[in-house]
Amino acid sequence: MAALWNIPAVQVATWALVKVLIILHALLGVVSYLIYAERKICGHIQARTGPEPRRPAGLLQPPPTCSSSSSRRSSCPPARTR
């Protein structure tokens, strides 16, 4: 194994691979935090209201939501006739 490290081409290729992996890892980390920040900012800009304003801590929200969803008409269009 030591004889392999004495070859200059192997050294160059190894260090190039290490550098590429370090840069890739750093970019992926930065991009993931940027996406997280964008989603947080968009959420604050849109000021979405969740179930908290309607019920205490949103604990009683699922039953009314299910009942209202099941009482609605189907959103599928009627079948076509030719």
N, C-alpha and C positions, 0 to 999 in steps of 0.2 A: 504494500500500500504506500509506503514511503517513496518508493521509486516512481509511483504514479504522480506524486506531487512535484517531482523534479522536472516534469515536462511543462514548459512554459504555456503551451496551448491549453492544458488542463487547468492551470492556475487562472488564466484569463477567463476561460469559460465558467469556472466555478464562481469567481468573484463577480462576473457579469450576472450570473443567475441569482446570487445573493443580493446584489443591488436591485435587480428587478423585483424580487420578492419583497424587499423592504419598502420600495416605492409603492408597489401595488397594495401592500398592507396599509400603508399610511393613507393612500388615496381612498381606499374602501372605508376606512374609519372616518375620514373627513366627510365623505359623501353621506354616510349613514347619519352622522350628526346634523348635516345640513338638511336632509330630508325630515328628520325629527323636528328641527327648528321650524321648517316651512309649515309642517302640519300644525304645530302649536300656534304659530302666528295666524294661519288661515282659520283655525278654530276660534281664536279670539276676535278676529275681524268679523266673522260671520255671526258671532254671539249666539251660538246655538243654545236653545233651551231644551233641557232634557226632562226627565220625569220628576226631578227634585222640586220644581216650583208647584207641581200639582198635588203631590202626595208627600207625606213625611219621609224624606230620604229616598223616595222612589220605590219603597218596598211594596206598595199596594198598586203599582202601575200595571204589571203584566195581566191580571185578570180583565180589566176594562179594555185593554188593547186587544186581547184575544177575542173578546166578545164582539167588539166593534169590527174586527177584521172578518169574523165569520158571518156577520149579518150583512155585509156588503154584497152587492151583485158581483157576478163574475166579470172579470175584466177581459175575458176572451171574446173576440168578435163572433157573431153568429156564422154558421156555415154558409158558404156561397152556393147558390143554385144557378144552374145553367139552363 
